[in-house]
Amino acid sequence: MSLNKPKIVVLGAGYAGLTTTKRLIQKLSPEQAEIVLVNKHNYHYEATWLHEVAAGTITPNDARVMISDVINPNKARLIYDSVVEIKKDEKRVVLENSEITYDYLVVALGWKSNDFGIKGMAENAFAIEDIDSSRLISEHIEYQFAKFNSDEQAEDDSLNILIGGAGFTGIEFVGELAEKVPALCKKYDIDRSKVRIINVEAAPSILPMFDKDLVDYAKKSLEDRGVEIKIGAAISECTPEGFIVGEDNELIKAGTVVWTGGVKGSPVLGDSGFELTKGKVNVDSDLRMPGEENIFVIGDCSWVWNKEADRPYPPTAQLAMQEADVVAANLEALLTNQPLKDFVFDDKGTVASLGQSDGIGSIFSNYKLSGKRAAVMKKVVDNRSLYLMGGVKLVLKKGKMRPF
């Protein structure tokens, strides 16, 4: 413990880290603790909006929130730097340009794409990971259209957009593409029939978190708008030309290839020698790292066990923000010698967009939504996360208010 007031260091300003910092400021007086937030950039990005940036249906700035708009720099120290390693035995964090000590640590460093060792995937496919990678995808897609329009030698395959993975991100991405592609075709005077949007999934179904009737609705909606969905098609390799899939090693060619098939915790976890299970830390019920009294690991860096279902909770924004609330309360408890509380997830439901004006959802104890009602609810969910972080002011500044 420091000779003066204890220092709480939060690593990462995603949903988990930013909300934790916000709650700590609300709960603790300046005399109780020094609060430090470390993040690579001076902005937070809405990770659940990145598929829209990647498709080009919103701008990068639409999905970006300045950290100083949420966190008062007079109440928490803001450090903009990259985390290199956590030396927990020394209570020290090595940054790219400096280092920082801590008394209590909250690790909320987010995620990286997980290609599960598929040959060539890391080298040849784009991934939706952050603002920059998402912007690169949308720019590449438009470049392919512009090139096709001006190059008589361009092949039709160059217009194809190939997506690996039909989970949440993959399906929401193709939903946006189903709306963006017709606009690009019109802009570059290209026949819509020349462009294929192909979604490849190894599992026997898409969107495993939803009931069959909602899945069927989503599949039909996307296919009616020209999306090709290939289920039960395992990807054995990603080449510069596209995916090799299935037992017959079919090559699906495309000018743009995007992998959305899975994520893992920040590589900093492994570089710091943390014990990992499938790239993440299995945390205790109070969200601390096993065997550590002063380190919490939350968001996409951790697995939080759902004892009733006997499996981890799926990583979502609402999970991360609820974890943040508990971590802030438990840090206050540690500082005041009170008992810590266990994390209990309050599932508000799940909504997936299928474009700006379509979607599916299951909310409030399995009340099902589809179509425009689900799309409206998706915008409500997005605006609610902004409100929980930055209040009405942030919703008015960054909220999704536009009509269909």
C-alpha positions as CSV (number, residue, x, y, z in Angstrom):
1,M,0.0,0.0,0.0
2,S,1.2,3.5,-0.8
3,L,2.3,5.7,2.1
4,N,-0.3,8.2,1.0
5,K,-3.7,7.4,-0.4
6,P,-4.1,4.1,-2.4
7,K,-3.8,4.2,-6.2
8,I,-6.4,2.4,-8.3
9,V,-5.3,1.8,-11.9
10,V,-7.7,0.9,-14.6
11,L,-6.3,-0.5,-17.8
12,G,-8.5,0.0,-20.9
13,A,-11.3,2.4,-21.7
14,G,-13.8,0.0,-23.3
15,Y,-17.2,-0.6,-21.8
16,A,-15.8,-2.3,-18.7
17,G,-12.9,0.0,-18.0
18,L,-14.6,3.3,-18.7
19,T,-17.7,2.4,-16.7
20,T,-15.5,1.2,-13.8
21,T,-13.7,4.6,-13.8
22,K,-16.9,6.5,-13.9
23,R,-18.4,4.5,-11.0
24,L,-15.2,4.9,-8.9
25,I,-15.4,8.7,-9.3
26,Q,-19.0,8.6,-8.2
27,K,-18.3,6.3,-5.2
28,L,-15.0,7.6,-3.8
29,S,-13.8,11.0,-2.6
30,P,-10.5,12.3,-3.8
31,E,-9.1,11.7,-0.3
32,Q,-10.0,8.0,-0.4
33,A,-8.0,7.0,-3.5
34,E,-6.1,8.2,-6.6
35,I,-7.8,6.9,-9.7
36,V,-5.8,6.4,-12.9
37,L,-7.2,5.3,-16.3
38,V,-4.8,4.1,-19.0
39,N,-5.9,3.8,-22.6
40,K,-4.1,3.6,-25.9
41,H,-6.1,6.4,-27.4
42,N,-7.8,9.5,-26.0
43,Y,-11.2,8.1,-27.1
44,H,-13.5,5.2,-26.3
45,Y,-15.2,3.5,-29.2
46,E,-18.5,1.8,-29.2
47,A,-17.4,-1.7,-29.9
48,T,-20.9,-2.9,-30.7
49,W,-21.0,-0.3,-33.5
50,L,-17.8,-1.3,-35.3
51,H,-19.6,-3.5,-37.8
52,E,-21.3,-0.4,-39.0
53,V,-18.0,1.4,-39.4
54,A,-16.6,-1.6,-41.3
55,A,-19.6,-1.6,-43.7
56,G,-19.4,2.2,-44.1
57,T,-22.9,2.9,-42.9
58,I,-21.6,5.2,-40.2
59,T,-18.4,7.1,-39.9
60,P,-15.6,6.3,-37.5
61,N,-16.3,9.5,-35.6
62,D,-19.9,8.4,-35.1
63,A,-18.6,5.4,-33.1
64,R,-16.0,7.4,-31.2
65,V,-16.4,9.1,-27.8
66,M,-13.7,11.3,-26.3
67,I,-12.8,10.0,-22.9
68,S,-12.7,13.5,-21.4
69,D,-16.4,13.8,-22.3
70,V,-17.1,11.0,-19.9
71,I,-14.3,11.2,-17.3
72,N,-13.5,14.5,-15.6
73,P,-9.6,14.8,-15.9
74,N,-9.7,16.7,-12.5
75,K,-11.1,13.6,-10.8
76,A,-9.1,10.9,-12.5
77,R,-5.7,10.9,-14.0
78,L,-5.8,10.0,-17.7
79,I,-2.8,8.3,-19.3
80,Y,-2.8,7.7,-23.1
81,D,-0.3,5.0,-23.7
82,S,-0.2,1.3,-24.7
83,V,0.1,-1.4,-22.0
84,V,3.1,-3.7,-22.6
85,E,3.2,-6.0,-19.5
86,I,1.7,-6.3,-16.1
87,K,4.2,-7.3,-13.4
88,K,1.8,-8.3,-10.7
89,D,4.5,-9.4,-8.2
90,E,5.9,-5.9,-8.3
91,K,2.5,-4.1,-8.6
92,R,3.8,-2.4,-11.7
93,V,2.5,-1.9,-15.2
94,V,5.0,-1.4,-18.0
95,L,3.7,1.0,-20.7
96,E,5.2,1.7,-24.1
97,N,6.5,5.1,-23.0
98,S,6.6,4.9,-19.2
99,E,5.4,2.7,-16.3
100,I,3.0,3.1,-13.4
101,T,2.7,1.4,-10.0
102,Y,-0.6,0.5,-8.4
103,D,-2.2,-0.7,-5.2
104,Y,-5.3,-2.0,-6.9
105,L,-5.5,-3.0,-10.6
106,V,-8.5,-3.4,-12.9
107,V,-7.6,-5.2,-16.1
108,A,-10.1,-4.3,-18.9
109,L,-7.9,-4.4,-21.9
110,G,-10.5,-5.7,-24.3
111,W,-10.1,-8.3,-27.1
112,K,-8.3,-9.3,-30.2
113,S,-9.5,-11.4,-33.1
114,N,-9.1,-15.2,-32.6
115,D,-8.5,-17.1,-35.8
116,F,-8.3,-20.4,-33.9
117,G,-5.1,-21.3,-35.9
118,I,-6.8,-21.4,-39.3
119,K,-4.1,-21.4,-41.9
120,G,-3.6,-18.0,-43.6
121,M,-6.4,-16.2,-41.7
122,A,-4.2,-13.7,-39.9
123,E,-2.2,-12.9,-43.0
124,N,-5.0,-12.7,-45.6
125,A,-8.2,-11.6,-43.9
126,F,-9.4,-8.4,-42.3
127,A,-10.7,-8.4,-38.8
128,I,-13.1,-6.0,-37.0
129,E,-11.1,-5.1,-33.9
130,D,-11.1,-1.3,-33.5
131,I,-11.8,2.0,-35.2
132,D,-8.8,1.8,-37.5
133,S,-9.3,-1.8,-38.6
134,S,-13.0,-1.2,-39.2
135,R,-12.3,1.9,-41.3
136,L,-9.7,0.0,-43.3
137,I,-12.4,-2.6,-44.3
138,S,-14.9,0.0,-45.5
139,E,-12.3,1.8,-47.4
140,H,-11.1,-1.4,-49.0
141,I,-14.6,-2.4,-50.1
142,E,-15.2,1.0,-51.7
143,Y,-11.8,0.8,-53.4
144,Q,-12.8,-2.5,-55.0
145,F,-15.9,-0.9,-56.4
146,A,-14.0,2.1,-57.7
147,K,-11.3,-0.1,-59.2
148,F,-13.9,-2.3,-60.9
149,N,-15.6,0.8,-62.3
150,S,-12.4,2.1,-63.9
151,D,-10.5,-1.1,-64.8
152,E,-11.8,-3.0,-67.7
153,Q,-9.5,-6.0,-66.7
154,A,-11.1,-6.2,-63.2
155,E,-12.6,-9.6,-62.4
156,D,-16.2,-10.0,-61.1
157,D,-14.8,-11.9,-58.1
158,S,-13.0,-8.7,-56.9
159,L,-16.5,-7.3,-55.9
160,N,-17.3,-10.3,-53.7
161,I,-17.3,-9.7,-49.9
162,L,-16.6,-12.9,-48.0
163,I,-17.3,-13.1,-44.2
164,G,-16.1,-15.9,-42.0
165,G,-18.3,-16.5,-38.9
166,A,-22.1,-16.2,-38.4
167,G,-22.2,-15.2,-34.8
168,F,-23.2,-11.7,-33.6
169,T,-20.6,-9.6,-35.3
170,G,-20.7,-11.6,-38.6
171,I,-24.4,-11.4,-39.0
172,E,-24.7,-7.8,-38.0
173,F,-21.9,-6.9,-40.5
174,V,-23.6,-8.7,-43.4
175,G,-26.9,-7.0,-42.4
176,E,-25.1,-3.6,-42.9
177,L,-23.5,-4.8,-46.1
178,A,-26.9,-5.7,-47.5
179,E,-27.9,-2.0,-47.2
180,K,-24.5,-0.6,-48.2
181,V,-23.8,-2.6,-51.3
182,P,-26.8,-1.3,-53.3
183,A,-25.7,2.2,-52.5
184,L,-22.1,1.5,-53.7
185,C,-23.5,-0.2,-56.9
186,K,-25.5,3.0,-57.6
187,K,-22.5,5.3,-56.9
188,Y,-20.2,3.3,-59.2
189,D,-22.8,2.3,-61.8
190,I,-22.3,-1.4,-61.2
191,D,-25.0,-4.1,-61.6
192,R,-26.1,-5.3,-58.1
193,S,-26.1,-8.9,-59.4
194,K,-22.4,-8.8,-59.9
195,V,-21.7,-8.4,-56.2
196,R,-21.9,-11.4,-53.8
197,I,-22.1,-11.1,-50.0
198,I,-21.1,-14.6,-48.8
199,N,-21.2,-15.6,-45.1
200,V,-19.5,-18.9,-44.2
201,E,-20.1,-20.7,-40.9
202,A,-18.8,-24.1,-39.7
203,A,-21.7,-24.6,-37.3
204,P,-25.1,-26.0,-38.5
205,S,-26.8,-22.7,-37.8
206,I,-26.3,-19.0,-37.5
207,L,-26.7,-16.9,-34.3
208,P,-26.6,-19.7,-31.7
209,M,-27.7,-17.3,-28.9
210,F,-31.2,-17.0,-30.5
211,D,-34.3,-19.3,-30.7
212,K,-34.9,-21.1,-34.0
213,D,-37.8,-18.9,-35.1
214,L,-35.7,-15.8,-34.7
215,V,-32.8,-17.4,-36.5
216,D,-35.1,-18.4,-39.3
217,Y,-36.4,-14.9,-39.6
218,A,-32.8,-13.5,-39.7
219,K,-31.7,-16.0,-42.3
220,K,-34.6,-15.3,-44.6
221,S,-34.3,-11.5,-44.2
222,L,-30.7,-11.6,-45.2
223,E,-31.1,-14.0,-48.0
224,D,-34.0,-12.0,-49.4
225,R,-31.6,-9.1,-49.7
226,G,-29.0,-11.0,-51.5
227,V,-26.8,-12.5,-48.8
228,E,-25.5,-16.0,-49.4
229,I,-25.3,-18.0,-46.1
230,K,-23.3,-21.2,-46.2
231,I,-23.7,-23.2,-42.9
232,G,-21.9,-26.4,-42.0
233,A,-18.9,-25.2,-44.1
234,A,-15.7,-25.3,-42.1
235,I,-12.9,-23.1,-43.3
236,S,-9.7,-25.0,-43.7
237,E,-7.6,-22.2,-45.1
238,C,-7.7,-18.5,-46.0
239,T,-5.6,-17.7,-49.1
240,P,-5.0,-14.4,-50.9
241,E,-7.9,-15.4,-53.1
242,G,-10.5,-16.3,-50.4
243,F,-11.6,-19.2,-48.2
244,I,-11.1,-22.9,-48.8
245,V,-14.1,-24.6,-47.3
246,G,-15.8,-28.0,-46.8
247,E,-14.7,-31.5,-47.3
248,D,-14.4,-30.9,-51.1
249,N,-12.0,-28.0,-50.5
250,E,-14.1,-25.5,-52.4
251,L,-12.4,-22.2,-53.1
252,I,-14.6,-19.2,-52.6
253,K,-13.0,-16.2,-54.2
254,A,-13.5,-12.6,-53.0
255,G,-11.8,-9.2,-53.3
256,T,-12.6,-8.5,-49.6
257,V,-12.3,-11.2,-46.9
258,V,-13.3,-10.5,-43.3
259,W,-13.0,-12.9,-40.3
260,T,-15.5,-12.4,-37.5
261,G,-15.4,-16.0,-36.1
262,G,-14.2,-15.3,-32.5
263,V,-12.2,-13.2,-30.1
264,K,-9.8,-13.7,-27.2
265,G,-8.5,-11.5,-24.5
266,S,-5.7,-9.0,-24.9
267,P,-2.3,-10.5,-25.7
268,V,-1.0,-8.6,-22.7
269,L,-2.5,-11.3,-20.5
270,G,-0.3,-14.0,-21.9
271,D,2.7,-11.7,-22.1
272,S,2.3,-11.0,-18.4
273,G,2.3,-14.7,-17.5
274,F,-1.4,-14.9,-16.4
275,E,-3.0,-18.3,-16.4
276,L,-5.4,-18.4,-19.3
277,T,-8.2,-20.6,-20.6
278,K,-8.8,-20.1,-24.3
279,G,-7.1,-16.7,-24.1
280,K,-8.9,-15.3,-21.0
281,V,-8.7,-15.4,-17.2
282,N,-11.2,-17.5,-15.3
283,V,-12.1,-15.1,-12.5
284,D,-13.5,-15.7,-9.0
285,S,-17.1,-14.8,-8.2
286,D,-16.1,-11.4,-7.0
287,L,-14.3,-10.8,-10.3
288,R,-10.8,-11.0,-8.9
289,M,-8.0,-13.0,-10.4
290,P,-7.6,-16.3,-8.5
291,G,-5.0,-15.9,-5.8
292,E,-4.8,-12.1,-6.1
293,E,-6.4,-9.8,-3.5
294,N,-5.9,-6.6,-5.5
295,I,-6.4,-7.5,-9.2
296,F,-9.8,-7.5,-11.0
297,V,-10.1,-8.8,-14.5
298,I,-13.3,-7.9,-16.5
299,G,-14.8,-7.5,-19.9
300,D,-13.4,-9.5,-22.8
301,C,-10.3,-10.4,-20.8
302,S,-12.2,-12.7,-18.4
303,W,-14.5,-15.6,-18.2
304,V,-17.3,-15.2,-15.7
305,W,-19.1,-18.4,-14.9
306,N,-22.8,-18.9,-15.2
307,K,-23.3,-21.6,-12.6
308,E,-26.9,-22.4,-13.6
309,A,-26.0,-23.0,-17.3
310,D,-22.5,-24.5,-16.3
311,R,-20.7,-22.3,-18.9
312,P,-19.3,-18.8,-19.1
313,Y,-21.5,-15.8,-19.8
314,P,-21.1,-14.7,-23.4
315,P,-19.0,-11.5,-23.6
316,T,-21.4,-8.6,-24.3
317,A,-21.5,-4.8,-23.5
318,Q,-24.2,-5.3,-20.9
319,L,-22.1,-7.9,-19.1
320,A,-19.0,-5.7,-19.1
321,M,-20.9,-2.7,-17.7
322,Q,-22.5,-4.8,-15.0
323,E,-19.1,-6.2,-14.1
324,A,-17.8,-2.6,-13.8
325,D,-20.5,-1.7,-11.3
326,V,-19.6,-4.7,-9.1
327,V,-15.8,-4.0,-9.4
328,A,-16.3,-0.4,-8.3
329,A,-18.4,-1.5,-5.4
330,N,-15.9,-4.1,-4.4
331,L,-13.0,-1.6,-4.6
332,E,-14.9,0.7,-2.3
333,A,-15.5,-2.3,0.0
334,L,-11.8,-3.1,0.1
335,L,-10.9,0.5,1.0
336,T,-13.5,0.6,3.8
337,N,-12.9,-3.0,5.1
338,Q,-16.4,-4.2,4.1
339,P,-17.3,-7.6,2.6
340,L,-17.1,-8.0,-1.1
341,K,-20.1,-8.9,-3.3
342,D,-20.3,-11.7,-5.8
343,F,-21.2,-10.9,-9.4
344,V,-24.8,-11.8,-10.4
345,F,-25.7,-11.1,-14.1
346,D,-29.0,-9.5,-14.7
347,D,-29.8,-10.4,-18.3
348,K,-31.7,-7.6,-20.0
349,G,-32.0,-9.6,-23.2
350,T,-30.2,-9.6,-26.6
351,V,-30.9,-7.7,-29.8
352,A,-29.1,-8.1,-33.1
353,S,-29.4,-5.7,-36.0
354,L,-29.9,-6.9,-39.5
355,G,-29.2,-3.5,-41.0
356,Q,-30.5,-0.1,-40.0
357,S,-34.2,-1.0,-40.2
358,D,-34.4,-4.7,-39.4
359,G,-33.3,-6.9,-36.5
360,I,-34.2,-9.7,-34.1
361,G,-34.3,-9.7,-30.3
362,S,-35.2,-11.5,-27.2
363,I,-35.8,-9.2,-24.2
364,F,-37.5,-9.2,-20.8
365,S,-37.7,-12.9,-20.1
366,N,-37.8,-14.1,-23.7
367,Y,-40.2,-11.5,-25.2
368,K,-39.4,-11.8,-28.9
369,L,-39.0,-9.0,-31.4
370,S,-38.3,-8.9,-35.1
371,G,-38.3,-6.4,-38.0
372,K,-38.5,-2.7,-37.3
373,R,-39.5,-3.2,-33.7
374,A,-36.2,-5.0,-33.1
375,A,-34.3,-2.3,-35.0
376,V,-35.9,0.4,-32.8
377,M,-35.0,-1.6,-29.6
378,K,-31.4,-2.0,-30.9
379,K,-31.2,1.8,-31.0
380,V,-32.7,2.1,-27.5
381,V,-30.0,-0.4,-26.3
382,D,-27.2,1.5,-27.9
383,N,-28.5,4.8,-26.5
384,R,-28.9,3.3,-23.1
385,S,-25.2,2.3,-23.0
386,L,-24.3,5.9,-23.8
387,Y,-26.5,7.1,-21.1
388,L,-25.0,4.8,-18.5
389,M,-21.6,6.1,-19.3
390,G,-22.1,9.7,-19.9
391,G,-25.7,10.7,-19.2
392,V,-28.1,12.7,-21.3
393,K,-25.4,14.9,-22.6
394,L,-23.5,12.0,-24.3
395,V,-26.8,10.6,-25.7
396,L,-27.6,13.9,-27.3
397,K,-24.1,14.2,-28.7
398,K,-23.6,10.6,-30.0
399,G,-26.9,8.8,-29.7
400,K,-28.7,7.1,-32.6
401,M,-31.6,9.4,-33.2
402,R,-32.0,9.2,-37.0
403,P,-35.3,7.8,-38.3
404,F,-35.5,4.8,-40.7
